[in-house]
Amino acid sequence: MRPKFRTEGWTPASEEDHFMICPTCGERIDCRDLGEVLEHLHGEPVEGEPVRH
């Protein structure tokens, strides 16, 4: 599950921009709540962020 990429400095146009629909179960997810986001991985591995060295 990977929502569209948002660049640094992104600001929401409205409160609704913080939510997405889970592609697996169809529930609405508040993306500001990490616990809620992790709940909706439904067993998929967590993708790591690229690291610059």
N, C-alpha and C positions, 0 to 999 in steps of 0.2 A: 504494500500500500504506500504509494508515494504521491502526495498532493502536488499540484503544480509548484514549481520552484519560486520562492519569493526572495528577492535580493535584500541585502543588508540595507537598512534604512526604510524598508517598506512600511507604509502606514495604512491601516484599514480605512476604507471609505465609509464603512458602517459596522455596527456590532456583528452583523451577519457574516462578515468576512472572516471571523474567528472560527466559524463552524464549517464542517464538511460532512458528507454522508459516507459511512463506512461501506466500501464496495462489497464486503463479505456479508454483513448482516442487515445493512440498510438503515441502521440507527444513526442519529445525528451525533457528531462528536465535537466537543469544545476543544479545539487544538491548543488552547492555552493551558490545559490540564494534562500534564504528562502521564499521570496515572490512567486517565481516561483513554488517551491515545494508545498506551501500551496494552490496555485491555482489548483493544480492537485489532491487535496484530493477529489474533486467532491462531497462534502457534507458529507464525512466520518468523524467521530470524530477524533481529534488529539490524538494519543497514548501518554501517559505520560511516562517519563523516570523513571526507578526505583530509589527510594531515599533511601540512607543508613542513619540511625540515630545512 
